[in-house]
Amino acid sequence: MNILTRFKTAANVIFKGTTDSSNVIKEDMKNWSNLATFLGIDTEHTPRKAMSNATYYACLKTLSESIGKMPLKVLTRQGVNGVKADREHPYWKMLHDRPNRYMTAAGFWSLIEYNRNHHGNGYAWIYYNERGGRGKRTELFPLEPWLVEMWYDDAQLLAETPGIWYRYTAPNGKIVMIPYDSMLHLRNFATSDGLIGKPMRQVLAETIDGNVKAQKLLNKMYDNGFAGKAAIQYTGELSDELQKRFAAGIEKYIKGEYKKDGIDMLIPLPYMAKIENLSNVKLADSQFIELKQYSAIQIAAAFGIKPVQIGDYTKSSYASSEAQQLAFLVDTLLFIVKQYEDEINYKLFDDSEDFVKFNVDVILRADFKTKIETLRTAIYSGQMTVNEARAIDDREALPGGNKLIVNGGTIYLEDVGKQYAQRREVSTNE
């Protein structure tokens, strides 16, 4: 199959025999909506409903900001000479400072992490906008997850060998087929095939829906002045229309809609009429607060977020904020960071000696005294130079500060005792 025939065949498959892809998308969405309604699935603003839950929002915010605040460094392996930061690498500025001309690194990586959790998949198009392939002007552009589909070209319509492609439908209806190695794909841990991640709001659908309904109930009780349903008893007969107008008027007084007129605490009733409560809502009796708190902890646990990080200090057992951050890093962030590093290293660096690594030290920033003591220990144990320690503290280098320092009393293990033998030999000669 020649290249022209392949592209023609691929175009027929991709565009489904039509040039107006936007109509196809609209028709697909309409069909899905009809099917979901028939099956009883709630399709109205599902992402917005999930985001309205404070716990779910706090968990997304914590993870997104944690990834966004950790800078990416491009490192180079130097064999026996160890590893050094390569600030001259063409990808340093893109990964560390500005992935594309419109976004900062913090905003870009936090958006990818948000999409990875909220939509199940975070996509970034590796755009080589300079002829000759990978150059200094390579950029990363985030793509809307709901507009990206993963295709497996087993019929070899797009390439000589079967492979995975990403079909991106732009908001203007234009369709772009992106090769597998030109797309950074960060997926949620919840996946059934290892290729497409499931949104956290889908995994936690019932718990989130229960929390949203609980908040709506609380809001409604505020609107009603915490008054339950009531029955109005009156003497006489009223038409259906007058009954509705009578009940509506009483309900306005209960809800406080006449506060602007100075009427807040009183409800006027006609002669021989009275109001009787049908239910007395008590949040304490129904353990409303306990159940809501429990469901909030469930949502946080699914994200790997500690209760303290969502404002729950009832069972805080951490000795310090540093210990809490260390537990969060080990239990939650390390897996996420490893996934980012693996994907970036494979798609951008192939098998070269260059690789990227997140600076997780920003998560574990200690107080000034602890930081100084740690740097002092590293300097006097020969692990870093004075200038390297000053760079961590954002201070300028000093002359003579690039030499390693060790304690003079430190010797190799195999040399222990040799100094005493030398002393005895000198004493014998004397």
SEVEX-611585 format. One record per residue (C-alpha): y, x, z; residue number from 1; residue in three letters. Coordinates in pm, 1 decimal, decimal comma, padded with zeros to 6 digits. Each point is the difference from the previous one (the first is absolute). Layout:
% SEVEX-611585
         c2         c1         c3     n   res
          Y          X          Z   NUM   ALA
...
***
This chain:
% SEVEX-611585
         c2         c1         c3     n   res
    00000,0    00000,0    00000,0     1   MET
    00331,4    00158,3   -00109,8     2   ASN
    00309,0   -00001,4    00218,2     3   ILE
    00177,5   -00276,3   -00197,2     4   LEU
   -00295,9   -00235,3    00022,0     5   THR
   -00035,3    00072,8    00370,6     6   ARG
    00360,9   -00091,4    00070,5     7   PHE
   -00024,9   -00320,1   -00203,6     8   LYS
   -00312,8   -00105,6    00185,5     9   THR
    00155,1    00090,7    00333,9    10   ALA
    00311,3   -00201,7   -00082,2    11   ALA
   -00209,0   -00308,9   -00072,7    12   ASN
   -00185,3    00037,3    00329,0    13   VAL
    00307,7    00075,9    00209,1    14   ILE
    00232,8   -00261,0   -00137,8    15   PHE
   -00270,7   -00268,2   -00042,4    16   LYS
    00100,0   -00061,7   -00358,5    17   GLY
    00360,1   -00091,9    00081,7    18   THR
    00328,1    00187,2   -00004,0    19   THR
    00159,6   -00205,3    00278,3    20   ASP
   -00175,1    00140,3    00305,0    21   SER
    00240,0   -00169,6    00241,1    22   SER
   -00132,7   -00341,7   -00104,5    23   ASN
   -00355,0    00121,0    00063,6    24   VAL
    00095,9    00111,7    00350,2    25   ILE
    00173,4   -00329,8    00073,4    26   LYS
   -00301,8   -00195,2   -00125,1    27   GLU
   -00237,0    00209,2    00213,7    28   ASP
    00216,8   -00058,0    00308,4    29   MET
    00009,2   -00373,9   -00072,4    30   LYS
   -00378,9   -00015,8   -00035,4    31   ASN
   -00046,0    00191,0    00325,4    32   TRP
    00240,4   -00230,8    00182,6    33   SER
   -00186,4   -00308,8   -00120,8    34   ASN
   -00336,8    00146,9    00098,8    35   LEU
    00128,2    00110,7    00342,8    36   ALA
    00144,1   -00346,3    00066,6    37   THR
   -00332,8   -00161,3   -00094,5    38   PHE
   -00187,1    00237,6    00235,1    39   LEU
    00245,8   -00062,3    00283,8    40   GLY
    00145,8    00352,4   -00001,7    41   ILE
    00360,3    00030,6    00116,2    42   ASP
    00190,4    00179,6   -00279,3    43   THR
    00355,5   -00068,3    00116,9    44   GLU
    00180,6    00322,2    00097,0    45   HIS
   -00306,7    00162,9    00157,5    46   THR
    00160,6    00349,1    00018,1    47   PRO
    00317,9   -00149,5    00144,1    48   ARG
   -00198,2   -00191,1    00263,6    49   LYS
   -00174,8    00318,8    00106,0    50   ALA
    00327,6    00193,7    00019,1    51   MET
    00148,5   -00269,5    00223,7    52   SER
   -00244,8    00101,7    00272,1    53   ASN
    00170,7    00250,3    00229,7    54   ALA
   -00317,0    00195,7    00083,6    55   THR
   -00108,0    00035,5   -00363,0    56   TYR
    00352,2    00110,0   -00096,0    57   TYR
    00012,1    00253,1    00285,6    58   ALA
   -00333,0    00151,8   -00105,3    59   CYS
    00112,4    00036,5   -00362,5    60   LEU
    00327,5    00151,0    00116,7    61   LYS
   -00171,4    00251,7    00229,2    62   THR
   -00244,1    00127,4   -00263,2    63   LEU
    00255,8    00005,4   -00282,6    64   SER
    00258,1    00188,9    00203,9    65   GLU
   -00261,9    00242,3    00132,9    66   SER
   -00102,0    00101,4   -00353,3    67   ILE
    00362,4    00004,5   -00116,8    68   GLY
    00116,6    00233,3    00277,1    69   LYS
   -00265,3    00268,3   -00064,8    70   MET
    00117,9    00237,7   -00276,9    71   PRO
   -00243,4    00125,1   -00262,6    72   LEU
   -00022,0    00376,6   -00047,0    73   LYS
   -00137,7    00183,4   -00302,6    74   VAL
   -00213,3    00291,4    00119,5    75   LEU
   -00167,4    00287,6   -00185,6    76   THR
   -00321,7    00174,5    00101,9    77   ARG
    00034,9    00379,0   -00012,3    78   GLN
   -00356,6    00105,8    00072,3    79   GLY
   -00013,0    00239,7    00293,0    80   VAL
    00377,8   -00030,7    00036,8    81   ASN
   -00031,6   -00360,7    00120,6    82   GLY
    00219,6   -00289,5   -00109,6    83   VAL
    00371,9   -00018,8   -00068,0    84   LYS
    00246,3   -00279,5   -00078,5    85   ALA
    00089,9    00010,9   -00370,5    86   ASP
    00356,7   -00133,6   -00021,1    87   ARG
    00029,4    00126,0   -00356,9    88   GLU
   -00284,1   -00218,7   -00124,2    89   HIS
    00104,5   -00256,2   -00266,7    90   PRO
   -00136,6   -00284,1    00214,4    91   TYR
    00168,8    00103,7    00327,3    92   TRP
    00319,8   -00197,4   -00055,4    93   LYS
   -00189,2   -00301,6   -00135,7    94   MET
   -00240,9   -00025,0    00293,2    95   LEU
    00221,9    00126,5    00281,3    96   HIS
    00346,1   -00128,9   -00091,4    97   ASP
    00020,4   -00251,9   -00283,8    98   ARG
   -00304,9   -00142,5   -00181,4    99   PRO
    00223,1   -00158,5   -00263,8   100   ASN
    00367,0   -00017,3   -00088,2   101   ARG
    00051,5   -00323,9    00195,0   102   TYR
   -00189,0    00046,4    00327,7   103   MET
   -00016,3    00242,1    00290,2   104   THR
   -00334,0    00133,6    00118,7   105   ALA
    00013,5   -00200,2    00324,3   106   ALA
    00069,5   -00326,3   -00180,4   107   GLY
   -00259,6    00066,0   -00270,6   108   PHE
   -00295,5    00088,7    00223,7   109   TRP
    00078,8   -00277,7    00248,1   110   SER
   -00002,1   -00248,0   -00291,2   111   LEU
   -00338,0    00127,4   -00122,9   112   ILE
   -00141,0   -00036,9    00352,1   113   GLU
    00146,0   -00351,6    00028,7   114   TYR
   -00164,3   -00102,0   -00328,2   115   ASN
   -00326,7    00163,8    00104,3   116   ARG
   -00022,1   -00217,7    00308,8   117   ASN
    00175,7   -00321,5   -00099,8   118   HIS
   -00138,3   -00024,6   -00354,4   119   HIS
   -00314,2    00212,2    00043,3   120   GLY
    00103,6    00261,6   -00258,3   121   ASN
    00294,4    00235,0   -00043,0   122   GLY
    00065,2    00124,4   -00354,7   123   TYR
    00224,5    00283,2   -00120,1   124   ALA
    00024,2    00083,4   -00370,2   125   TRP
    00005,4    00376,7   -00065,7   126   ILE
    00259,8    00001,8   -00276,6   127   TYR
    00023,0    00318,8   -00206,3   128   TYR
    00338,6   -00047,4   -00164,7   129   ASN
    00019,6    00347,4   -00152,5   130   GLU
   -00192,2    00111,5   -00306,0   131   ARG
   -00279,5    00241,2    00067,7   132   GLY
   -00152,9   -00194,4    00289,6   133   GLY
    00044,7    00092,3    00361,9   134   ARG
    00345,8    00144,1    00045,1   135   GLY
    00287,7    00012,8    00241,3   136   LYS
    00114,9   -00349,7   -00096,3   137   ARG
   -00321,6   -00174,4    00097,5   138   THR
    00075,4   -00312,6    00203,8   139   GLU
   -00191,0   -00255,8    00206,5   140   LEU
    00085,3   -00366,8   -00047,6   141   PHE
   -00140,5   -00269,9    00232,3   142   PRO
   -00152,9   -00299,9   -00178,0   143   LEU
   -00028,8   -00355,7    00125,8   144   GLU
   -00364,2   -00037,1    00112,4   145   PRO
   -00023,7   -00361,1   -00117,5   146   TRP
    00086,3    00112,5   -00354,5   147   LEU
   -00270,0    00268,8   -00020,5   148   VAL
   -00362,2   -00053,9   -00103,7   149   GLU
   -00279,2    00257,8   -00004,6   150   MET
   -00202,0    00007,1   -00322,8   151   TRP
   -00323,9    00183,1   -00072,2   152   TYR
   -00013,4    00093,2   -00367,4   153   ASP
   -00378,7   -00006,2   -00038,3   154   ASP
    00036,1   -00100,9   -00366,2   155   ALA
    00202,3    00318,5   -00068,8   156   GLN
    00290,9   -00192,6   -00150,5   157   LEU
    00269,3    00227,9    00141,8   158   LEU
   -00171,6    00338,3    00009,5   159   ALA
   -00302,1    00187,7   -00126,9   160   GLU
   -00175,7   -00024,1    00335,6   161   THR
   -00021,4   -00293,4    00245,1   162   PRO
    00255,1    00013,3    00279,1   163   GLY
    00234,9   -00192,5    00227,8   164   ILE
    00342,1   -00114,2   -00118,7   165   TRP
    00280,9   -00187,2    00171,7   166   TYR
    00154,9   -00296,6   -00181,9   167   ARG
    00358,8   -00044,8    00117,8   168   TYR
    00187,2   -00313,5   -00103,7   169   THR
    00372,9    00063,7    00037,1   170   ALA
    00226,6   -00286,6    00114,1   171   PRO
    00132,2   -00028,9   -00357,4   172   ASN
   -00354,6   -00064,4   -00126,7   173   GLY
   -00057,0    00344,9   -00149,8   174   LYS
   -00350,3    00138,0    00063,1   175   ILE
   -00069,3    00368,3    00062,5   176   VAL
   -00346,4    00155,6    00020,6   177   MET
    00008,1    00295,1    00241,9   178   ILE
   -00284,1    00256,3    00014,6   179   PRO
   -00183,8    00047,6    00328,1   180   TYR
    00133,4    00352,6    00056,0   181   ASP
    00361,2   -00114,4   -00052,1   182   SER
    00001,2   -00245,9    00288,6   183   MET
    00004,9    00066,6    00373,6   184   LEU
   -00211,1   -00278,4    00149,7   185   HIS
   -00002,9   -00038,3    00378,5   186   LEU
   -00228,1   -00283,3    00109,5   187   ARG
   -00056,9   -00172,9    00331,3   188   ASN
   -00310,4    00096,2    00195,3   189   PHE
   -00131,9   -00356,3   -00042,9   190   ALA
   -00167,3    00009,4   -00339,9   191   THR
   -00330,3   -00130,2   -00131,4   192   SER
   -00032,1    00232,2   -00300,4   193   ASP
    00198,7    00310,4    00094,9   194   GLY
    00247,0   -00061,2   -00283,4   195   LEU
    00216,6   -00299,6    00095,6   196   ILE
    00128,0   -00047,8    00354,6   197   GLY
    00033,7   -00334,6    00176,1   198   LYS
    00337,0   -00101,7    00148,8   199   PRO
    00016,7    00004,9    00377,9   200   MET
    00147,5   -00348,7   -00003,8   201   ARG
   -00318,0   -00114,7   -00174,3   202   GLN
   -00225,1    00177,6    00250,0   203   VAL
    00197,4   -00150,2    00291,6   204   LEU
    00073,1   -00332,5   -00168,8   205   ALA
   -00124,3   -00226,6    00279,3   206   GLU
    00155,8    00201,7    00283,2   207   THR
    00335,6    00028,6   -00175,5   208   ILE
   -00005,5   -00367,7   -00095,9   209   ASP
   -00067,2   -00094,7    00361,8   210   GLY
    00292,2    00213,3    00119,8   211   ASN
    00232,1   -00150,5   -00261,5   212   VAL
   -00099,7   -00352,7    00103,3   213   LYS
    00049,5    00088,6    00367,0   214   ALA
    00351,0    00122,9   -00075,5   215   GLN
    00075,2   -00315,9   -00199,1   216   LYS
   -00119,9   -00209,0    00295,7   217   LEU
    00225,1    00193,0    00235,6   218   LEU
    00297,1   -00038,5   -00236,0   219   ASN
   -00064,9   -00371,5   -00028,3   220   LYS
   -00015,7   -00033,9    00378,3   221   MET
    00335,8    00174,7    00026,1   222   TYR
    00142,4   -00242,0   -00252,9   223   ASP
   -00137,8   -00294,9    00197,9   224   ASN
    00122,2    00132,6    00332,4   225   GLY
   -00364,4    00056,8    00106,3   226   PHE
   -00055,1   -00375,7   -00002,8   227   ALA
   -00337,7   -00130,8   -00114,8   228   GLY
   -00070,6   -00310,4   -00203,4   229   LYS
    00129,7   -00322,1    00157,0   230   ALA
   -00028,0   -00374,9   -00043,9   231   ALA
    00299,3   -00235,6    00009,7   232   ILE
   -00063,1   -00334,6    00169,2   233   GLN
    00240,5   -00281,9   -00072,0   234   TYR
    00009,8   -00379,6    00012,9   235   THR
    00044,7   -00193,5   -00321,4   236   GLY
   -00093,5    00037,9   -00362,3   237   GLU
    00143,7    00239,9   -00253,3   238   LEU
   -00068,8    00043,3   -00366,4   239   SER
   -00163,5    00318,9   -00122,2   240   ASP
    00332,3    00131,5   -00122,1   241   GLU
    00176,0   -00067,7    00331,8   242   LEU
   -00289,4    00160,0    00191,1   243   GLN
    00039,3    00320,6   -00201,1   244   LYS
    00377,3    00003,9    00051,9   245   ARG
   -00041,2   -00067,3    00375,2   246   PHE
   -00260,7    00278,3    00044,5   247   ALA
    00199,4    00243,0   -00214,6   248   ALA
    00309,3   -00055,3    00212,7   249   GLY
   -00187,4    00066,7    00324,9   250   ILE
   -00158,6    00315,8   -00148,4   251   GLU
    00342,6    00137,8   -00092,3   252   LYS
    00108,1   -00032,9    00363,2   253   TYR
   -00319,7    00175,0    00117,3   254   ILE
    00052,1    00289,4   -00242,9   255   LYS
    00360,8    00041,0    00110,8   256   GLY
    00156,1   -00077,2   -00336,0   257   GLU
    00294,8   -00164,4    00173,9   258   TYR
    00099,1    00308,3    00199,6   259   LYS
    00305,0    00043,2   -00218,9   260   LYS
    00117,7   -00340,9    00126,0   261   ASP
   -00045,8    00104,2    00364,2   262   GLY
   -00327,1   -00190,9    00049,5   263   ILE
   -00272,2    00236,0    00118,1   264   ASP
   -00190,9   -00127,7    00304,1   265   MET
    00001,0   -00380,0   -00048,4   266   LEU
   -00199,2   -00230,4   -00227,5   267   ILE
    00144,0   -00351,4   -00039,6   268   PRO
   -00258,5   -00281,2   -00001,7   269   LEU
    00045,2   -00371,9   -00065,9   270   PRO
   -00062,2   -00255,5    00274,1   271   TYR
   -00370,5   -00041,5    00092,0   272   MET
   -00096,4    00318,2   -00191,7   273   ALA
   -00155,5    00313,9    00144,9   274   LYS
   -00157,1    00328,7   -00116,0   275   ILE
   -00348,5    00101,0    00114,9   276   GLU
   -00150,6    00345,1   -00062,4   277   ASN
   -00332,6   -00000,5   -00178,0   278   LEU
   -00061,6    00370,6    00066,1   279   SER
    00147,0    00257,0    00231,5   280   ASN
   -00016,2    00338,2   -00170,3   281   VAL
   -00053,4    00285,6    00245,1   282   LYS
   -00035,3    00346,5   -00149,8   283   LEU
   -00142,2    00141,9    00323,2   284   ALA
   -00281,9   -00256,2    00015,2   285   ASP
   -00104,6    00071,5   -00360,3   286   SER
    00021,4    00378,9    00057,2   287   GLN
    00233,8    00015,1   -00297,6   288   PHE
    00155,8    00334,7    00090,7   289   ILE
   -00336,4    00165,1    00076,7   290   GLU
   -00156,4   -00115,8   -00326,8   291   LEU
    00300,6    00108,1   -00202,5   292   LYS
    00000,6    00341,0    00169,0   293   GLN
   -00374,4    00040,2   -00064,2   294   TYR
    00034,9   -00079,9   -00369,5   295   SER
    00290,4    00246,3   -00024,4   296   ALA
   -00219,0    00275,8    00147,3   297   ILE
   -00273,9   -00090,2   -00249,2   298   GLN
    00239,0    00044,9   -00292,8   299   ILE
    00126,2    00331,7    00138,5   300   ALA
   -00356,9    00123,8    00056,4   301   ALA
   -00091,1   -00076,5   -00362,1   302   ALA
    00289,1    00222,5   -00113,1   303   PHE
   -00085,6    00270,0    00253,8   304   GLY
    00329,7   -00054,9    00182,1   305   ILE
    00015,2    00051,4    00375,8   306   LYS
    00119,0   -00303,3    00204,0   307   PRO
    00291,6    00205,3    00133,9   308   VAL
    00128,7    00045,1   -00356,9   309   GLN
    00039,9   -00378,0   -00042,7   310   ILE
    00176,3   -00039,8    00333,4   311   GLY
   -00300,1   -00085,5    00221,5   312   ASP
    00028,0    00212,7    00314,7   313   TYR
   -00235,9   -00206,3    00218,2   314   THR
   -00289,5    00246,4   -00027,8   315   LYS
    00173,8    00325,2   -00079,2   316   SER
   -00218,0    00290,1    00114,6   317   SER
    00173,5    00293,1   -00167,3   318   TYR
    00145,3    00274,0    00220,3   319   ALA
    00283,7    00062,3   -00246,2   320   SER
    00133,9   -00102,3   -00337,9   321   SER
   -00137,0    00326,5   -00141,4   322   GLU
   -00355,2   -00092,5    00105,6   323   ALA
    00046,9   -00341,7   -00158,5   324   GLN
    00114,8    00150,9   -00328,9   325   GLN
   -00291,2    00245,0    00002,6   326   LEU
   -00246,7   -00287,5    00040,6   327   ALA
    00170,7   -00189,0   -00283,7   328   PHE
   -00017,3    00307,6   -00224,0   329   LEU
   -00368,1    00069,7    00069,7   330   VAL
   -00126,5   -00358,7   -00000,8   331   ASP
    00208,2   -00145,5   -00284,2   332   THR
    00218,2    00231,5   -00207,0   333   LEU
   -00240,4    00286,2   -00072,2   334   LEU
   -00222,5   -00212,8   -00224,8   335   PHE
    00301,6   -00140,2   -00186,2   336   ILE
    00156,3    00346,3   -00041,7   337   VAL
   -00331,1    00142,7   -00125,3   338   LYS
   -00019,5   -00273,6   -00262,7   339   GLN
    00351,1    00078,6   -00125,8   340   TYR
   -00064,7    00373,9   -00011,7   341   GLU
   -00331,9   -00037,7   -00182,7   342   ASP
    00147,7   -00230,2   -00264,8   343   GLU
    00310,1    00212,7   -00061,7   344   ILE
   -00194,5    00326,7   -00012,2   345   ASN
   -00249,8   -00139,9   -00250,1   346   TYR
    00251,7   -00170,8   -00229,3   347   LYS
    00278,9    00262,5    00005,9   348   LEU
   -00157,7    00338,1    00075,4   349   PHE
   -00351,3   -00019,4   -00146,8   350   ASP
   -00195,1    00306,8    00115,8   351   ASP
    00294,5    00238,2    00043,1   352   SER
    00076,1    00201,6    00311,7   353   GLU
    00293,2   -00233,4    00071,6   354   ASP
   -00035,1   -00304,7    00220,1   355   PHE
    00210,6   -00240,3    00207,0   356   VAL
   -00008,4   -00071,3    00368,6   357   LYS
    00193,0   -00239,2    00223,6   358   PHE
    00195,5    00156,2    00283,7   359   ASN
   -00147,5   -00204,0    00285,6   360   VAL
    00199,0    00199,4    00255,6   361   ASP
    00287,6   -00245,5   -00036,6   362   VAL
   -00221,6   -00265,1    00163,5   363   ILE
   -00065,8    00227,9    00296,4   364   LEU
    00354,3    00118,4    00064,0   365   ARG
    00008,1    00096,9    00365,8   366   ALA
    00289,5    00032,2    00240,7   367   ASP
    00217,1    00313,2   -00021,4   368   PHE
   -00165,7    00179,7    00293,4   369   LYS
   -00353,9   -00052,8   -00135,0   370   THR
    00103,9    00106,4   -00348,9   371   LYS
    00158,7    00324,4    00121,7   372   ILE
   -00302,0    00088,4    00214,0   373   GLU
   -00235,7   -00067,5   -00290,0   374   THR
    00202,1    00219,1   -00238,8   375   LEU
    00020,2    00273,8    00261,9   376   ARG
   -00378,4   -00000,3    00037,6   377   THR
   -00046,2    00012,3   -00377,9   378   ALA
    00241,4    00295,8   -00032,1   379   ILE
   -00146,8    00212,6    00279,3   380   TYR
   -00356,8   -00068,3   -00113,4   381   SER
    00080,8    00128,7   -00349,7   382   GLY
   -00051,0   -00333,5   -00176,6   383   GLN
    00352,7   -00016,1   -00141,0   384   MET
    00309,5    00214,4   -00027,6   385   THR
    00329,7   -00063,8    00173,7   386   VAL
    00160,3   -00111,7   -00326,5   387   ASN
   -00284,4   -00244,4   -00069,8   388   GLU
    00056,0   -00153,9    00341,7   389   ALA
    00375,9   -00016,0   -00059,0   390   ARG
   -00059,7   -00174,9   -00333,0   391   ALA
   -00196,9   -00274,6    00178,5   392   ILE
    00302,8   -00050,2    00224,6   393   ASP
    00233,0    00000,5   -00305,8   394   ASP
    00162,1    00332,1    00087,0   395   ARG
    00093,3    00283,9   -00233,3   396   GLU
   -00216,4    00314,1   -00027,3   397   ALA
    00098,4    00317,7    00185,5   398   LEU
   -00040,7    00364,8   -00103,6   399   PRO
   -00326,7    00142,2    00127,0   400   GLY
   -00140,9   -00343,1    00070,7   401   GLY
   -00276,4    00014,5   -00260,0   402   ASN
   -00231,3    00225,9    00200,8   403   LYS
   -00288,8   -00130,2    00208,6   404   LEU
    00017,1    00058,7    00375,9   405   ILE
   -00296,6    00026,6    00238,3   406   VAL
   -00049,5    00084,5    00363,8   407   ASN
   -00064,2    00374,6    00041,5   408   GLY
   -00280,6   -00065,3    00247,9   409   GLY
   -00205,4   -00186,4   -00260,5   410   THR
   -00289,3    00196,2   -00155,3   411   ILE
   -00310,1   -00070,8   -00208,2   412   TYR
   -00307,9   -00118,8    00186,9   413   LEU
   -00211,2    00296,5   -00112,0   414   GLU
    00264,0    00239,6    00135,9   415   ASP
   -00011,7   -00132,1    00358,1   416   VAL
   -00077,7    00291,1    00239,7   417   GLY
    00078,3    00281,3   -00243,1   418   LYS
    00325,1    00078,2    00177,6   419   GLN
   -00188,0    00066,2    00323,9   420   TYR
   -00244,8    00233,7   -00174,5   421   ALA
    00289,9    00198,1   -00141,8   422   GLN
    00155,0    00031,4    00345,9   423   ARG
   -00325,4    00131,2    00148,6   424   ARG
   -00028,4    00255,4   -00280,6   425   GLU
    00353,5    00127,7    00066,0   426   VAL
   -00066,2    00019,7    00376,3   427   SER
   -00320,6    00205,6   -00055,8   428   THR
    00178,8    00248,9   -00223,9   429   ASN
    00265,1    00052,2    00263,0   430   GLU
***
